Amino acid sequence: MFEDIAHYEGRLAKICGPARSGKTEALVRRCVALMENGIEPGSILVEVSSGLAAQAFRSRLREAMGRKESADKVRIVTARELCVEVLSREDALAATNRRPRLLSPAEYNFFLEDMKTLGQPVRRLRKMLEFFYARWSLLEDERDWLEPGEESKARAHAARLLEGYGAMLPQEVAYVCARFLNSDAGVSARGSYAYVLCDDHQNLSHAEQTCLCLLAERQLIVAGNPNQEISRRGEHPYARGFVEFETLRRNVQVFELVQTYGAPEVAAFSNALCVHGAMDGEIVSKASEEAVHPCDEAIESDASHKAASAPCVMCVKWDTPEDELNGLTKYIRMLADEEGEGSEGGICVVVPNRRWARMMQRMLEKRGFAASCAPVAGGIGGDPRELKRAHALIASTKLALLADERDGVAWRCWCGFGNHLTNSDAWNGLMSYAEQKAISPLEAFFTLGDVIRNLGSEPFSRASVLAERYESGRAFIEKNANRKGFALLRALDAENLFEFCDVSALMEGDESAEQVRSLMRAWESDPVFPDDSRVVRIASYESMTGIEADWLFAIAAVDGFVPVRDAFEVVSTEEDRSALTNEQRRLFYNAVSKARKHLVVSYFAKASLELAEQSKMQVVRVRAEEQGLSDKEGLKGLASNRVAIVRPSMFLTEAGDARPGSIGGQALLAQFGLN
């Protein structure tokens, strides 16, 4: 089957199959076959779901080619990157009159604050925007769904703000791109790549799927599995576009992969999840003991190794989260020591949230590991209204100003720090003033101080606030314009900020502000792991698309985390709870199926009530337990401490007879002499 796909010369093809059936490997082999037949690497486009998936695909392509230079010339990107690339063309800029400068999540919060100046209730406004995003993802013409009144006002105000920023929403970029490619102005951009190969096609929106079709000149091959549909960061995947790919088009060759490669116990566990909820129970694997993936190494079977005596799949139950983190990191340390140096890169810990990622990273580092949780920790948080909680936000904005002093988004953010309404009213006044003067908001902003001095008064309410912010920003730019590398980070007050650590590790020390900004934007939007086989990887469930691991640990697998607590909330409708549970089941299925050699699903029985409530675990009941007091002020004794009793993930129960055998955490440690 792989050879048939590698040498398929038709116009359209679809590759479908369960997790770890070789869909990505088939696309790798197609790339290799094309280049071996003399096809220029630059004419091949590979679309993947994330930066991590792109990193993994390129690594496999390099290995398959044996020639890094040729493999690196193949364009391997996410759909969003591709759309930005298309919209950056001169003809696209002229036709759309839009600049594809995408708002980061932190910058998007300022956009939301500015949208609130409409006076609409916040909840209503958010729902309206989500409605817009869903319609754009389906590539529906605004004239067909945009209602007069509140909706039209909100849409017009959003367009006004974005034009003033010189920016674009990430949620609209595929919609704008597809409309451009479908227009007369986009004719020269269509068919930009001779061969387009799309992995995890089910994760793309309808607009993104349309863009890929229009960019393929000679061949389009899509691969996917609707059971692995993953929605990242509020995107709107259109799995139907993959399921019905061959019915909506003529002469599509369908390749069905049914053999799963790797540990058969992992396949059996994954298959058992496919008969529940909205999963397609017909897309299951036929694994066998002899099955070895074409790109896998043989599984270690040396009985002299302690790791060889561990079952391929197991559940481990711990008493508390602290016991779990402490015990599992001991076990992982043993595995890595047994496997040898460089095996750390084959270890992946899947965590339910950022808090668990940070805790796991700290524990691994205590065990002597280098560990990265970039895909979970990526992005800049904080509150721009409180300066003490906005250090990373401010540093990132300063960097953006140094990289491009005409970045309208950066100036807008710079004006909003420290104000409880982020100065949205003042910025709205600036935009109205610019419209009256028939100039851009940025031009009005740059000259505001002179206007106030000449008039002796403000041209609009609170204009002096913006003028003062511009002067302070201008002074910072002039003082630090020539700084580079680590000196630049010091000027930003960012050298000790957690959010800049991964970027700092990638720097040589002589990078310009533009180069550092590029690294930072990539870390914010789509972070990847360090390219180092000695680093243990910590991933979220959402980031497991397109990657796999020799040793996979799904930790804190309790209800409220997997699935999230909203799946149990009685205040929501049954339909909403069911939809969320189905989404969470696909996340869990996709993640656990990625274990090549060893899968451990780990959970705990109880946690402090405060921790359980803060992290949104699903609490079964609360009980009091006696706890020893420290020798404070000469007192010793027992105190009552309230603890939350929690359940293992409902998905383990759904697996039925295929559920992995359970073992107590302390028993596991004793088995290997680790306690």
BAMI-295292 format. One line per 2 residues: number of its first residue (from 0); their letters; for each residue y, z, x of C-alpha. Coordinates in pm, whole numbers, plus 50000, padded with zeros to 5 digits. Last residue first. Example, Ala and Ser with C-alpha at 12.3 -4.5 7.8 and 13.67 -1.06 7.14 Angstrom:
// BAMI-295292
1) SA) 49894/50714/51367; 49550/50780/51230
***
This chain:
// BAMI-295292
674) NL) 50320/54676/51089; 50254/54346/51266
672) GF) 49883/54365/51339; 49807/54030/51177
670) QA) 49619/54164/50876; 49843/54473/50875
668) LL) 50149/54254/50816; 49980/54082/50525
666) AQ) 49865/54415/50379; 50222/54544/50402
664) GG) 50349/54245/50210; 50089/54267/49940
662) IS) 49874/53959/49891; 49868/53707/49612
660) GP) 49649/53399/49578; 49842/53083/49508
658) RA) 49885/52979/49144; 49659/52683/49074
656) DG) 49474/52879/48804; 49794/52908/48602
654) AE) 50092/52734/48766; 50310/52848/48476
652) TL) 50277/53208/48594; 50428/53115/48929
650) FM) 50707/52929/48749; 50802/53250/48567
648) SP) 50938/53378/48897; 50818/53724/48996
646) RV) 50950/54000/48772; 51221/54261/48834
644) IA) 51249/54640/48810; 51604/54759/48869
642) VR) 51663/55083/49057; 51871/55388/48972
640) NS) 51887/55650/49246; 51824/56022/49188
638) AL) 51897/56238/49489; 51669/56429/49723
636) GK) 51741/56681/49996; 51945/56750/50305
634) LG) 52291/56900/50340; 52456/56993/50671
632) EK) 52783/56815/50592; 52590/56487/50574
630) DS) 52228/56506/50676; 52135/56196/50477
628) LG) 51991/56234/50129; 51638/56118/50052
626) QE) 51586/55909/49739; 51427/55998/49410
624) EA) 51379/55710/49175; 51542/55647/48840
622) RV) 51433/55358/48623; 51580/55036/48491
620) RV) 51391/54767/48303; 51307/54399/48317
618) VQ) 51621/54298/48510; 51684/53926/48550
616) MK) 51862/53909/48885; 52232/53829/48875
614) SQ) 52336/53897/49238; 52581/54173/49148
612) EA) 52356/54317/48878; 52046/54332/49097
610) LE) 52243/54469/49395; 52392/54749/49185
608) LS) 52058/54829/49024; 51894/54869/49362
606) AK) 51601/54633/49391; 51246/54616/49257
604) AF) 50921/54423/49272; 50984/54171/49550
602) YS) 50908/53800/49590; 50762/53552/49839
600) VV) 50618/53205/49793; 50460/53108/50124
598) LH) 50366/52746/50191; 50190/52627/50510
596) KR) 50112/52286/50654; 50335/52012/50513
594) AK) 50547/52216/50273; 50777/51984/50075
592) SV) 50602/52047/49740; 50760/52391/49724
590) AN) 51112/52247/49713; 51069/51964/49461
588) YF) 50874/52182/49221; 51132/52463/49237
586) LR) 51424/52229/49176; 51236/52049/48897
584) RQ) 51163/52387/48735; 51532/52479/48759
582) EN) 51637/52169/48568; 51372/52229/48302
580) TL) 51484/52592/48271; 51846/52478/48230
578) AS) 51755/52234/47954; 51544/52495/47776
576) RD) 51819/52756/47792; 52075/52510/47656
574) EE) 51845/52404/47370; 51762/52763/47284
572) TS) 52131/52830/47249; 52324/53068/47472
570) VV) 52393/53435/47396; 52027/53520/47455
568) EF) 52061/53465/47828; 51724/53389/47989
566) AD) 51796/53052/48155; 52139/53190/48245
564) RV) 51960/53426/48484; 51869/53153/48730
562) PV) 51513/53020/48742; 51432/53106/49016
560) FG) 51706/53363/49088; 51714/53545/48755
558) DV) 51337/53564/48753; 51213/53634/49104
556) AA) 51129/53408/49397; 51326/53605/49656
554) IA) 51184/53376/49927; 51044/53024/49927
552) FL) 50901/53001/50279; 50804/52658/50416
550) WD) 50611/52601/50736; 50569/52239/50845
548) AE) 50891/52139/50670; 51030/51866/50443
546) IG) 51357/51680/50382; 51479/51415/50137
544) TM) 51588/51656/49865; 51564/52020/49973
542) SE) 51940/52082/49947; 51939/52192/49582
540) YS) 51675/52460/49648; 51899/52606/49918
538) AI) 51814/52580/50285; 51767/52799/50592
536) RV) 51645/52608/50899; 51509/52776/51211
534) VR) 51669/52630/51525; 51463/52546/51833
532) SD) 51409/52180/51736; 51784/52117/51773
530) DP) 51989/51859/51583; 52196/52128/51415
528) FV) 52138/52129/51038; 52355/51921/50808
526) PD) 52663/51985/50593; 52766/51755/50307
524) SE) 53116/51812/50169; 53256/52104/50366
522) WA) 53075/52034/50693; 53168/51664/50673
520) RM) 53531/51754/50606; 53530/51992/50903
518) LS) 53393/51732/51141; 53657/51481/51027
516) RV) 53928/51745/51061; 53813/51815/51415
514) QE) 53845/51445/51495; 54188/51409/51335
512) AS) 54313/51725/51508; 54209/51575/51840
510) ED) 53888/51677/52016; 53900/51796/52377
508) GE) 53669/52097/52355; 53322/51946/52326
506) ML) 53287/52042/51960; 52964/52069/51762
504) AS) 52941/52449/51790; 53302/52478/51671
502) VD) 53211/52293/51352; 52926/52532/51280
500) CF) 53149/52834/51344; 53449/52714/51140
498) EF) 53357/52879/50809; 53265/53203/50988
496) LN) 53623/53243/51108; 53664/53366/51465
494) EA) 53825/53054/51613; 54021/52981/51296
492) DL) 54367/53124/51361; 54484/52760/51332
490) AR) 54644/52773/51677; 54319/52919/51811
488) LL) 54124/52629/51661; 54360/52384/51830
486) AF) 54311/52554/52164; 53938/52508/52104
484) GK) 53972/52132/52081; 54320/51986/52095
482) RN) 54684/52089/52063; 54948/51817/52072
480) AN) 55102/51867/51727; 55107/52248/51752
478) KE) 55475/52342/51749; 55595/52037/51558
476) IF) 55326/52080/51292; 55400/52451/51245
474) AR) 55773/52385/51209; 55708/52116/50947
472) GS) 55486/52353/50751; 55756/52623/50751
470) EY) 56022/52370/50645; 55800/52230/50371
468) RE) 55728/52578/50234; 56100/52652/50220
466) AL) 56167/52328/50032; 55887/52404/49788
464) VS) 56034/52745/49704; 56385/52594/49688
462) AR) 56271/52364/49406; 56214/52668/49185
460) SF) 56352/52497/48873; 56475/52144/48928
458) PE) 56754/51973/49128; 56825/52316/49286
456) SG) 57185/52392/49380; 57444/52329/49651
454) LN) 57401/51962/49583; 57399/51857/49949
452) RI) 57193/52156/50065; 56945/52119/49779
450) VD) 56905/51745/49844; 56857/51803/50218
448) GL) 56580/52056/50151; 56407/51826/49902
446) TF) 56386/51527/50136; 56017/51563/50231
444) FA) 55918/51664/49877; 56085/51366/49714
442) EL) 55909/51132/49954; 55579/51305/49877
440) PS) 55638/51288/49502; 55687/50910/49533
438) IA) 56021/50760/49441; 56167/50634/49112
436) KQ) 56436/50905/49112; 56340/51025/48764
434) EA) 55971/51000/48855; 56031/51206/49169
432) YS) 56205/51478/48962; 55912/51490/48721
430) ML) 55671/51525/49014; 55879/51799/49175
428) GN) 55894/51992/48848; 55515/51986/48828
426) WA) 55503/52118/49185; 55732/52405/49089
424) DS) 55521/52494/48785; 55202/52478/48991
422) NT) 55340/52732/49238; 54986/52857/49311
420) LH) 55005/53050/48980; 54963/53392/49144
418) NG) 55155/53269/49448; 55031/53347/49799
416) FG) 54932/52994/49895; 55046/52711/49669
414) CW) 55285/52508/49884; 55029/52448/50158
412) CR) 54782/52321/49898; 55026/52053/49781
410) WA) 55107/51964/50140; 54737/51919/50219
408) VG) 54684/51702/49912; 54981/51482/50000
406) DR) 54851/51406/50348; 55156/51258/50519
404) ED) 55133/51487/50822; 54782/51364/50888
402) AL) 54555/51553/51129; 54806/51833/51185
400) LA) 54852/51875/50810; 54475/51874/50751
398) LK) 54426/52140/51019; 54688/52361/50858
396) TS) 54508/52320/50526; 54174/52423/50680
394) AI) 54334/52728/50841; 54494/52828/50509
392) LA) 54168/52798/50321; 53980/52988/50593
390) HA) 54228/53278/50579; 54252/53283/50199
388) RK) 54132/53629/50098; 54413/53826/50265
386) LE) 54662/53565/50141; 54576/53626/49776
384) RP) 54665/53337/49543; 54464/53090/49751
382) DG) 54144/53279/49661; 53850/53243/49897
380) GI) 53574/52992/49950; 53536/52709/50197
378) GG) 53229/52492/50186; 52892/52504/50359
376) AV) 52699/52833/50349; 52389/52694/50181
374) PA) 52356/52363/50368; 52473/52531/50694
372) CS) 52214/52813/50692; 52129/52775/51059
370) AA) 51903/53000/51266; 51861/53071/51637
368) FG) 51575/53314/51656; 51544/53639/51852
366) RK) 51407/53859/51575; 51756/54000/51515
364) EL) 51871/53640/51467; 51611/53600/51195
362) MR) 51741/53910/51019; 52101/53787/51031
360) QM) 52004/53444/50898; 51803/53594/50615
358) MR) 52096/53811/50507; 52336/53514/50520
356) AW) 52103/53292/50320; 52036/53568/50067
354) RR) 52408/53595/49997; 52445/53218/49976
352) NP) 52191/53180/49697; 51827/53132/49601
350) VV) 51683/53088/49952; 51442/52832/50097
348) VC) 51331/52921/50450; 51233/52623/50664
346) IG) 51021/52633/50980; 50950/52304/51159
344) GE) 51258/52345/51378; 51115/52671/51508
342) SG) 50815/52485/51652; 51017/52388/51959
340) EG) 50864/52656/52177; 50508/52746/52084
338) EE) 50295/52746/51770; 50171/53103/51820
336) DA) 50516/53239/51903; 50664/53058/51603
334) LM) 50400/53197/51369; 50443/53553/51500
332) RI) 50821/53541/51458; 50774/53407/51105
330) YK) 50556/53709/51021; 50814/53952/51159
328) TL) 51085/53763/50968; 50876/53798/50655
326) GN) 50842/54174/50689; 51210/54259/50741
324) LE) 51342/54023/50476; 51079/54126/50223
322) DE) 51105/54498/50291; 51483/54482/50246
320) PT) 51439/54287/49923; 51218/54570/49792
318) DW) 50847/54640/49735; 50703/54317/49864
316) KV) 50466/54066/49707; 50342/53766/49904
314) CM) 50217/53453/49734; 49997/53219/49934
312) VC) 49941/52856/50025; 49774/52715/50336
310) PA) 49581/53039/50383; 49644/53231/50708
308) SA) 49357/53229/50959; 49507/52941/51156
306) AK) 49824/53138/51222; 49630/53389/51434
304) HS) 49539/53110/51674; 49190/53122/51823
302) AD) 49062/52935/51518; 49229/52616/51643
300) SE) 49285/52413/51327; 49642/52289/51371
298) IA) 49726/52024/51113; 49723/51672/51255
296) ED) 50071/51531/51304; 50237/51375/51005
294) CP) 50405/51032/50988; 50121/50849/50813
292) HV) 50052/51157/50598; 49705/51299/50643
290) AE) 49464/51316/50352; 49118/51425/50460
288) ES) 49103/51732/50238; 49205/51528/49937
286) AK) 49511/51497/49718; 49537/51295/49399
284) SV) 49897/51355/49303; 50066/51395/48970
282) IE) 50311/51178/48780; 50131/51177/48445
280) GD) 50259/51524/48355; 50618/51403/48338
278) MA) 50820/51725/48346; 51028/51808/48038
276) GH) 50870/52149/47987; 50540/52210/48159
274) VC) 50259/51983/48278; 50420/51905/48614
272) LA) 50409/52263/48744; 50033/52246/48798
270) NS) 50075/51937/49015; 50287/52133/49263
268) FA) 50020/52403/49303; 49747/52141/49344
266) AV) 49955/51949/49599; 50019/52264/49803
264) EP) 49647/52343/49799; 49572/51988/49916
262) AG) 49764/52050/50242; 49914/51723/50366
260) YT) 49946/51383/50205; 49963/51312/49834
258) QV) 49787/50999/49712; 49921/50844/49393
256) LE) 50169/50579/49508; 50261/50321/49245
254) FV) 50431/50004/49370; 50618/49813/49100
252) QV) 50735/49456/49167; 51034/49375/48949
250) NR) 51046/49019/48814; 51305/49078/48545
248) RL) 51531/49376/48496; 51582/49649/48236
246) TE) 51210/49710/48196; 51152/49740/48571
244) FE) 51417/50008/48626; 51330/50202/48311
242) VF) 51222/50522/48488; 51486/50476/48759
240) GR) 51785/50427/48531; 51644/50696/48302
238) AY) 51681/50942/48588; 52059/50917/48555
236) PH) 52190/51202/48771; 52518/51364/48659
234) EG) 52679/51558/48945; 52773/51923/48901
232) RR) 52738/52018/49265; 52394/51866/49319
230) SI) 52176/51761/49027; 51816/51712/49133
228) EQ) 51558/51483/48972; 51226/51544/49144
226) NP) 51015/51511/48829; 51184/51173/48774
224) NG) 51016/51041/49093; 51184/50798/49327
222) AV) 51204/50480/49529; 51433/50181/49485
220) IL) 51408/49847/49663; 51695/49596/49635
218) QR) 51674/49261/49810; 51882/48955/49894
216) EA) 52249/49039/49831; 52248/49410/49744
214) LL) 52599/49553/49691; 52601/49496/49315
212) CL) 52273/49680/49263; 52392/49971/49475
210) CT) 52715/50001/49275; 52523/50001/48946
208) QE) 52303/50289/49062; 52617/50483/49154
206) AH) 52770/50429/48807; 52443/50527/48636
204) SL) 52446/50849/48835; 52205/50884/49125
202) NQ) 51933/51147/49154; 51660/50924/49008
200) HD) 51704/50680/49298; 51546/50933/49531
198) DC) 51557/50680/49818; 51744/50351/49784
196) LV) 51686/50050/50008; 51951/49778/50009
194) YA) 51889/49459/50204; 52144/49181/50261
192) YS) 52437/49419/50250; 52789/49327/50133
190) GR) 52644/49155/49824; 52958/49221/49622
188) AS) 53266/49293/49832; 53401/48938/49810
186) VG) 53377/48942/49431; 53566/49269/49396
184) AD) 53894/49126/49270; 53713/48940/48991
182) SN) 53588/49274/48865; 53237/49420/48869
180) LF) 53279/49556/49222; 53607/49721/49121
178) RA) 53457/49874/48808; 53164/50009/49013
176) CV) 53398/50161/49273; 53623/50331/49017
174) YA) 53322/50484/48841; 53161/50582/49172
172) VE) 53480/50761/49285; 53540/50943/48957
170) QP) 53357/51272/49013; 53477/51303/49373
168) LM) 53832/51310/49232; 54078/51080/49405
166) AG) 54386/51134/49618; 54741/51024/49691
164) YG) 54858/51367/49573; 55107/51215/49330
162) EL) 54855/50958/49210; 54607/51240/49158
160) LR) 54857/51443/48958; 54961/51154/48734
158) AA) 54599/51050/48673; 54513/51409/48573
156) HA) 54819/51419/48345; 54717/51095/48175
154) RA) 54361/51217/48122; 54481/51549/47979
152) KS) 54727/51378/47746; 54463/51130/47630
150) EE) 54217/51409/47559; 54470/51627/47375
148) GP) 54589/51351/47142; 54431/51008/47133
146) EL) 54056/50994/47199; 53910/50845/47518
144) WD) 53564/50711/47434; 53564/50331/47421
142) RE) 53893/50268/47601; 53764/50481/47888
140) DE) 53493/50225/47961; 53155/50393/48002
138) LL) 53015/50391/48353; 52764/50666/48271
136) SW) 52909/50877/48553; 53255/50817/48412
134) RA) 53147/50950/48071; 53001/51264/48228
132) YF) 53313/51323/48438; 53543/51288/48137
130) FE) 53335/51535/47935; 53347/51779/48226
128) LM) 53725/51745/48222; 53737/51823/47852
126) KR) 53509/52122/47891; 53736/52259/48164
124) LR) 54047/52209/47951; 53894/52381/47648
122) RV) 53797/52680/47860; 54146/52696/48011
120) PQ) 54329/52679/47679; 54580/52390/47695
118) GL) 54928/52455/47829; 54959/52125/48011
116) TK) 55054/52328/48319; 54683/52413/48341
114) MD) 54616/52077/48508; 54810/52200/48812
112) EL) 54576/52498/48848; 54275/52268/48816
110) FF) 54411/52039/49089; 54463/52345/49310
108) NY) 54096/52435/49258; 53998/52081/49360
106) EA) 54142/52149/49703; 53878/52417/49764
104) PS) 53599/52190/49635; 53725/51907/49861
102) LL) 53939/51639/49700; 53850/51283/49794
100) RP) 54094/51048/49970; 53978/50721/49814
98) RR) 54332/50580/49781; 54404/50415/49447
96) NT) 54603/50106/49355; 54271/49971/49226
94) AA) 54313/49606/49322; 54524/49655/49635
92) LA) 54311/49938/49773; 53997/49741/49687
90) DE) 54120/49427/49865; 54211/49629/50175
88) RS) 53870/49797/50187; 53874/50176/50156
86) LV) 53719/50153/49807; 53396/50014/49955
84) EV) 53363/50290/50215; 53446/50558/49958
82) CL) 53171/50418/49737; 52923/50426/50026
80) ER) 53007/50784/50113; 52946/50879/49749
78) AT) 52615/50695/49739; 52494/50884/50044
76) VI) 52461/50699/50372; 52221/50535/50618
74) RV) 52366/50212/50763; 52117/50077/51017
72) KD) 52275/50053/51361; 52127/50386/51469
70) AS) 51772/50256/51435; 51843/49963/51669
68) EK) 51986/50187/51942; 51721/50458/51906
66) RG) 51438/50225/51994; 51089/50367/51938
64) MA) 51120/50209/51595; 50907/50463/51408
62) ER) 51058/50761/51590; 51411/50635/51539
60) LR) 51339/50567/51172; 51200/50917/51125
58) SR) 51510/51074/51279; 51735/50847/51074
56) FA) 51560/50954/50753; 51589/51325/50836
54) QA) 51962/51309/50913; 52026/51098/50602
52) AL) 51832/51348/50391; 52037/51632/50536
50) GS) 52358/51440/50467; 52253/51406/50107
48) SV) 52083/51194/49841; 51989/50885/50044
46) EV) 52099/50518/50041; 51965/50289/50314
44) LI) 52169/49976/50385; 52041/49694/50605
42) SG) 52280/49416/50720; 52383/49620/51024
40) PE) 52024/49620/51149; 52029/49236/51186
38) IG) 51701/49099/51057; 51482/48966/51340
36) NE) 51139/49011/51185; 51092/49337/51375
34) ML) 51416/49456/51215; 51286/49388/50864
32) AV) 50945/49542/50935; 51104/49862/51069
30) CR) 51329/49899/50766; 51033/49842/50532
28) RV) 50836/50103/50723; 51112/50360/50673
26) LA) 51123/50272/50302; 50748/50332/50272
24) ET) 50785/50662/50458; 51040/50771/50200
22) KG) 50794/50709/49918; 50501/50862/50109
20) SR) 50321/51063/49841; 50499/51384/49941
18) AP) 50627/51449/49586; 50469/51235/49317
16) GC) 50491/50855/49304; 50716/50561/49232
14) IK) 50825/50265/49442; 51029/50000/49260
12) AL) 51088/49648/49384; 51345/49373/49335
10) RG) 51422/49044/49514; 51080/48969/49657
8) EY) 50991/48972/50027; 50749/49264/50043
6) HA) 50637/49316/50403; 50681/49693/50432
4) ID) 50577/49743/50069; 50244/49569/50115
2) EF) 50190/49749/50445; 50245/50087/50279
0) M) 50000/50000/50000
***
